[in-house]
Amino acid sequence: AYADYRRSMEFVEELLAMAAERALGTTSFTYQGRPVELGKRPFERVTMREAVRGALAARPELGFDPAKLDVAGELERLTDRLHPSPESPYHGASWGKRLALLFEELVEPSLWGPTFVHEFPVEVSPLAKRSPEDPRFVERYELYLGGFELANGFSELNDPDDQRRRFEEQAAERAAGDDEAHLMDLDYVNALEQGMPPTAGVGLGIDRLVMLLTGAPSVREVLLFPAMR
């Protein structure tokens, strides 16, 4: 309570450094043959837009000027050209959702970290507080470390009216076929109407953290009861 996503990032930095020190006796170790350093703070921070711009600049064969990322219609034209199929998740998606999809496609596979990617589009973050600088984005981050996402945190949305509108938008997207859209939760909205202070929340993948600290190549190796197929 009484914290925001920036304080949450600092907390995660402190937590991971402490976990590595307690488990391994050091904050410097290797995972899958590559170095990991958790003792140097702050961790790298990059906005999603900055990360996508960098990835586009490194791919001149795509024929897209990264400076035009925010120009109306340009991102839509690029992603429609790259993924013309009507079955593509890009098809008919908003600018913000396309930005998030492009990040997953072009940036995520190359992140080793530790790197905080922050400023997520509001369309893919129905529970996070809007950024006061740009209402298209929210105060949310994901931490990438060891080649995968390790944590997801944000300043909690505590405005019940905004939360209700977000849920309604998500419900409309779900009705249109988006299975990942958030369900309507009127009990949560009613609880917010009673009042909630500024709050930051974070979800940390404990199983993935154990993978890093033990050098396990697969999450199945650290789960007590892995799902069998």
Salt bridges, closest charged atoms under 4 A:
ASP4 OD2 - ARG6 NH1 3.69
GLU10 OE1 - ARG7 NH1 3.58
GLU13 OE2 - ARG45 NH1 2.83
GLU14 OE2 - ARG7 NH1 3.69
GLU61 OE2 - ARG59 NE 2.36
ASP70 OD2 - ARG49 NH1 3.37
ASP70 OD2 - ARG53 NH2 3.00
ASP70 OD1 - ARG136 NH1 3.90
GLU74 OE2 - ARG77 NH2 2.95
ASP80 OD1 - ARG98 NH1 2.92
GLU105 OE1 - HIS83 NE2 2.91
GLU119 OE1 - ARG49 NH2 3.45
ASP134 OD2 - ARG49 NH2 3.99
ASP134 OD2 - ARG136 NH2 2.92
GLU142 OE2 - ARG140 NH2 2.97
ASP162 OD2 - ARG130 NE 3.24
ASP162 OD1 - ARG166 NE 3.31
GLU173 OE1 - LYS97 NZ 2.80
ASP178 OD2 - LYS97 NZ 2.98
GLU193 OE2 - ARG164 NH2 3.51
